[in-house]
């Protein structure tokens, strides 16, 4: 099918999903979880084809890590679906309301958006995550992965489609993968405003710019993750080191990993060298400003580009600042509104940082790596919104709904 035909059939499925009871959606999701678990050999075989091609093409180790489906990651996909099953269904929830003097009762009620399309790169688990989130929230999912993960995404989508084909309660067109991985296919999707209600791009700057330049469909941007940790003069040294090491090294290839460490000058000579020694022992390359290179000579000299770079690798920029104001200014200039953290025992510093930082998630005395739908109790996320309209930060089930006004009357008519 063409991209437009996929979107058209998804829109028809969305009309049915809008009224599908929670217990039916949960039952279908459990069948999908069971099928993915049972077909893990098939998924790994397809993934191996993608990995082989990626290595032959000279793809970076970081991107291959994002691409790889291990048994543990497949189990994670299955567990995430079951977590979503256990979450409250947002559809039909009354979020507010009032009674008017004329007797009208007004309710704000959550309903699905309709057709949600996600354009994503490298990580095949997104195929299952988005499908589950959309089904639970009553939306049809249109999935467009990248060519690097085509075999993996196709295998996951095929397992899901087989489950949907085997039952008659949820339309089979509720979850569809666009096989066209060309730029032209993306442009066609971005223009499908008659059928698609939301597009979420999850990828690099090139994809994001393409969406910004061409989308006629509403979008929520899942942008870069140039994340910072600011270590204040009041920080507990051991806690600061633990947080920084975790934020940078636990999984450097993801968007909530630390990219720039910002340090108060009071800690430059005392705490910073020891922290950088620990990071270097774990394979981290440090690119520092002049003060950083002075106190830790093993650092490479940072350039202006380093402050704006999302490395997604074991590389980290380090900047020493005079005070909190300079730290805030630096993060305001280079941050991408994904996740920012402060380590401080001075509560006034922590509160001001949390108030001032313009980001979807702000972390006080904890790692940026918690910027994640699962860690926030959303099951998984459809993306991390780095904008401010409709949704912000990790986007779970509720972010895939909107609110409509339902007005109850007893024959009232408007006179004027």
GIURGI-V548796 format. One record per run of one state. SS is the DSSP state (A for helix, B for strand, O for the rest). FROM is the first residue (numbers start at 1). LEN is the number of residues. If there is no record, write none. Layout:
# GIURGI-V548796
ss=SS from=FROM len=LEN
ss=SS from=FROM len=LEN
This chain:
# GIURGI-V548796
ss=O from=1 len=2
ss=A from=3 len=15
ss=O from=18 len=4
ss=A from=22 len=17
ss=O from=39 len=1
ss=A from=40 len=17
ss=O from=57 len=4
ss=A from=61 len=7
ss=O from=68 len=3
ss=A from=71 len=16
ss=O from=87 len=7
ss=B from=94 len=6
ss=O from=100 len=5
ss=B from=105 len=8
ss=O from=113 len=2
ss=B from=115 len=6
ss=O from=121 len=4
ss=A from=125 len=12
ss=O from=137 len=3
ss=B from=140 len=5
ss=O from=145 len=2
ss=A from=147 len=19
ss=O from=166 len=6
ss=A from=172 len=3
ss=B from=175 len=3
ss=O from=178 len=5
ss=A from=183 len=8
ss=O from=191 len=7
ss=B from=198 len=5
ss=O from=203 len=2
ss=A from=205 len=10
ss=O from=215 len=4
ss=B from=219 len=4
ss=O from=223 len=4
ss=B from=227 len=5
ss=O from=232 len=5
ss=A from=237 len=13
ss=O from=250 len=8
ss=B from=258 len=7
ss=A from=265 len=17
ss=O from=282 len=3
ss=B from=285 len=4
ss=O from=289 len=1
ss=A from=290 len=6
ss=O from=296 len=4
ss=B from=300 len=2
ss=O from=302 len=2
ss=A from=304 len=5
ss=O from=309 len=6
ss=B from=315 len=7
ss=O from=322 len=2
ss=A from=324 len=11
ss=O from=335 len=4
ss=B from=339 len=5
ss=O from=344 len=3
ss=A from=347 len=10
ss=O from=357 len=4
ss=B from=361 len=4
ss=O from=365 len=3
ss=A from=368 len=3
ss=O from=371 len=13
ss=B from=384 len=2
ss=O from=386 len=7
ss=B from=393 len=2
ss=O from=395 len=3
ss=A from=398 len=3
ss=B from=401 len=8
ss=O from=409 len=8
